[in-house]
């Protein structure tokens, strides 16, 4: 189910909120939580009910492994208080299911195999065919919606359990943590500590008008970003990536996609945060004006912030981080971003995109060692240009298509000034919204400063009605594909 549909806005969302708070008001707390679990699973099944057993199986597997990890880890902690003889006897009794490290490996392998089967099998078969010359039939699997996000969320849970940072939760609470529908399909990638306690707080079980007004406000902003702005830029970007090859049209295509992705992803983030706020649940910030960044490192502190946190905590740090010198640190950051690129999609273009960002981070680290800061305007400029170049690989269907765009962007195929009239609508849209991206307050800042007023109500009503007028071209969010 999409946020930007009539059925979600006028039926599913208000009904699920109403049932949840009605049951809480009647003091059926467990039933209220169960209603939200059922609603979230219904939300997921709306796309394709045949994948409901898949997500339930993933949840069951990770819940069992997580509980076993908790028992094993706490058992190890208990060993500190017993004498050596007892400790030796207990060690002999420990089998595979009592070893935290073995359990963690089982959990990680299980999750990676699930993700790999659905997301990367055909990619490897295609490349194996090209390398061997033997034709391997493709499985043509349909990627289950949200599999990357609910898999990463549960991997984080298992690692935290291994580190002794989790406590015991019942199965229903765990299912709700994974499937809570505002974040289920495209993030943010959550830690258990950010979500599970919120559902158990007594004050969160009562309707809160302040949270409701703030949630609807930010949801309306996100809806407008998606259906009015992002989907308009999508038309310009799609046309450009299909045929653009000269200087002007390739830059229009690239900037259109850069802004499409910005408004699409920030729009989803706003709607997810807004939808969750009506339940008095605060999702972590996931987007903070990334195109204002003054370095590629700064960009990743602002773009998909929970993914950046995941890559840092569960890949970069375990690889050794920066503890073994600069060369190893640069190697680790490049590996981390290549993995991050491959997580986004099974293709050489995504691997190249990840490599570029990893290499950009490595160059930034070296430059910081030189100790000569660039003027802010120039630091922003080269960062923004680099991000645009990298997005070409992110968006392109093939490396050949990406190289065509890049050749055009550096003027190797001519300037194509004659196309200015044809490209005028796209250019005008870019000139209007790029300054907004760079200089206006972002949604998080607006939400923090939000105070209910009739002016805010009028603003919300206007952008909501305008958004409804664009519902004739309902499209998925870009990050649904990852």
Beta strands, then each sheet from edge to edge (+ up, - down):
end
